[in-house]
Amino acid sequence: MSFKYSSKDSPDLILKQIKGKVDGYFLANNYTKNGNGYLVLKFIAQLLLVVGSVFWAFHASSFFALCLAYLSVGFTMLMMGINFGHDGAHGCLTGNKRFDGTLFQLIYAIQGLGGYMWQIRHNSAHHIFPNVYDRDSDLEMSPLILLNPKQKSKPIHKYQHIYAPLLYVVVTLFWIFVEDFIILIRKDSANSKIKKIPTIEWVKIIAIKLIYLFNFIALPTLMTNFSLMEVVAAFFIMHFIVSFFLTFTFFISHHIQEISYVRANEETNIIENSWLSHQINTTIDFHPKSHIAHFIFGGFNTHIAHHIFPEICHIHYPTLTQIVKETLEENNVGHWYKSFTFGEGMKSHILHLKKTAHEILDAQEKDEIVALNTSN
């Protein structure tokens, strides 16, 4: 039996109200739900930042400048991925899903990532079942990191709030050189199951890795005065810093103290929440009113609106966020909506790791004591 929510909307039809207001916003302004002229300008601006960063990397005059240039390349490409790769995966940049999907694949490929399985996992597992045990693929990051209090804990998890940030500096390297192959071999993740991976996807993934290494390691070594060791060092420094930033960006939207986790009813497979309340109560925004944050993060800083309307381009999310907040307040559930700063999110995530591990370990110890007393 497949998992499902108790209902799509809340009893007082809040989702219907939100959708009505959102439709009114697009109708009144004669907007499409895809990108517009501003999105084109944003794409050009971010692309120029990437090109300028690459030019800097090939013309750096010192090892320190090379490291800064690599960092600039890493962060500007990350922005392209978050803003345009992510929306492309949802098919909401232009409305042409073939074009959007191709752009998504290209943006991810130049960063060394295969988009085929990521898109399937993200859209059919994470978005439908965020923070649902055994259904959200984002909960399967690593056996060393315990995100969900419904999971089984091991003694080492007691210290995960200490060692997790150290692991976060290598997440991007792990994604590129390990996880892409793991998910293709497994062919399933949480709620996503693929019977057969097309041969072309294996060809593409290997080609992507080779081209990525050529672009970031071989080409700079051949075309600059820096040694192979210096280029490799700059490459790793870039990944360590960008990875740390990116991992927290992903985690503070769903995995912090203020957010809930859910396990479906084991007999009925029903998630005993409405789809709307679940999406809001398992997601959080950060800097939702900041123009700078929105330029950098796209739909990640207004993540609640994105989870309610993943088919709408992120440039509309500031307005949609305000509509969501106002409608919740009108229905006396304004407390559903939560937002904070990036720094507050980082702190809350670390505290969440500590609290989750200790609570589970304590519960497991009590269960073991009860079982031992019962057997005696």
Number of C-alpha atoms within 10 A of each C-alpha: 7 7 16 18 18 14 15 16 17 16 9 9 12 19 21 13 16 19 16 11 16 19 13 12 16 13 11 9 8 9 13 14 20 19 19 15 8 10 18 12 11 16 15 12 11 20 16 13 19 21 14 15 22 20 13 18 24 18 16 19 13 11 15 12 15 22 21 19 23 26 23 21 23 21 23 22 22 22 20 23 23 20 26 27 24 28 27 28 25 21 24 22 30 18 18 12 15 12 14 22 23 16 20 26 22 18 23 24 21 17 21 26 22 29 23 20 20 18 18 18 22 21 15 17 22 21 19 19 27 25 28 25 19 18 23 22 24 23 22 16 13 11 12 14 20 26 26 23 21 16 15 13 23 14 10 11 23 19 14 21 20 13 13 16 14 13 18 20 22 18 21 22 16 14 16 19 14 12 17 21 17 12 14 21 12 11 15 18 22 19 19 18 15 13 7 10 14 11 8 8 15 15 10 15 20 16 15 21 20 12 16 18 15 13 15 20 19 15 13 20 19 11 10 14 15 18 13 14 11 17 24 17 16 24 19 18 17 21 22 20 17 22 23 18 15 18 17 20 18 13 15 28 23 25 27 24 18 16 17 17 17 19 18 18 11 9 7 11 15 17 20 15 19 17 20 18 19 24 23 21 21 25 27 27 25 24 17 22 15 11 12 10 17 21 15 18 22 27 29 27 31 28 26 28 28 24 21 21 16 20 18 24 28 30 21 23 23 19 14 24 21 14 19 24 18 16 18 19 14 11 11 10 14 14 10 17 20 17 19 15 13 18 12 13 25 18 14 18 23 21 14 22 25 20 15 24 26 18 13 21 18 12 12 15 11 12 12 12 12 12 11 10 9 8 7 6
